[in-house]
Amino acid sequence: PTIKQRINITADMDMESSLRSAARRDKMSVSSKAVELLGFALDIEEDYVLATLARKRDARGVKYIPHDTFWKKMLGK
């Protein structure tokens, strides 16, 4: 038994070969390498989503509030 969620992924031959080579190079299992690379990809995806949101919010005429004021309102103080 494990507390980690199992995910089945089907990779084409080129992807599998690259993944196996990277795992061998880094002396780790193929599944550990896949998890590491998936983590990197999710970080990049998060950066993209946040950058898109920031561009949308970066507009002329918006009202800015100080950082501490925002957090006081968020925390209900």
ChimeraX attribute file (.defattr): number of C-alpha atoms within 10 A of each C-alpha:
attribute: neighborCount
match mode: 1-to-1
recipient: residues
	/A:1	3
	/A:2	5
	/A:3	5
	/A:4	6
	/A:5	5
	/A:6	7
	/A:7	5
	/A:8	5
	/A:9	7
	/A:10	7
	/A:11	10
	/A:12	8
	/A:13	9
	/A:14	9
	/A:15	11
	/A:16	14
	/A:17	12
	/A:18	11
	/A:19	19
	/A:20	18
	/A:21	14
	/A:22	16
	/A:23	17
	/A:24	13
	/A:25	9
	/A:26	11
	/A:27	10
	/A:28	12
	/A:29	14
	/A:30	17
	/A:31	12
	/A:32	11
	/A:33	19
	/A:34	17
	/A:35	12
	/A:36	12
	/A:37	13
	/A:38	12
	/A:39	12
	/A:40	12
	/A:41	12
	/A:42	12
	/A:43	12
	/A:44	12
	/A:45	12
	/A:46	12
	/A:47	12
	/A:48	12
	/A:49	11
	/A:50	12
	/A:51	12
	/A:52	12
	/A:53	11
	/A:54	11
	/A:55	9
	/A:56	9
	/A:57	10
	/A:58	10
	/A:59	9
	/A:60	6
	/A:61	6
	/A:62	8
	/A:63	6
	/A:64	7
	/A:65	8
	/A:66	7
	/A:67	8
	/A:68	9
	/A:69	11
	/A:70	12
	/A:71	11
	/A:72	10
	/A:73	9
	/A:74	9
	/A:75	8
	/A:76	7
	/A:77	7
